[in-house]
Amino acid sequence: MRGRRIGSPVHAARVVVDDHVGEVGPQRTCCLLIETAEAVEHIEAILDVPGVDLAVVAQFDLSTALGVHGQFDLPVYDDAMVAIEQVAVAKGMPLDGVALTADQSASLIAKGYRVLLHGFAVLMLKSQVASFMTWS
């Protein structure tokens, strides 16, 4: 008799890791964060890794790693994004990005993005708190 465990197969004494991965692997999505200058430099090799389903561009982390935190309109950031987008489109790799406005959404979709985040909890919370403060 062999036990079954969904959580961590490494710590499950009665589950054979290969069996577990074979069972659940097809049900998982593998997303990679692209958030460093090194990732941009090696983007072709990264997106060639078998089993990767989605490249997630972590724009704030990437801008910080490039030395331009939050400055998404500077050439160093724009050049990195173009490099990522061109390789992803050429390889047929879906991209995930952040779009905080309808115009940003349209722009990302036109560039080949297939998954969009439309906000961050901290920004939504900040907006809601500001709204609460106007209540009488």
Buried (B, 14 or more C-beta within 10 A) or exposed (E): EEEEEEEEBEEBEEBEEEEBEEEEEEEEEEEBEBBBEEBBEEBEEBBEEEEBEBBBBBBEBBBBBBEBEEEBEEEEBEEBBEBBBBBBBEEEBBBBBBBEEEEBBEEBEEBBBEBBEEEEEEEEEEEEEEEEEEEE
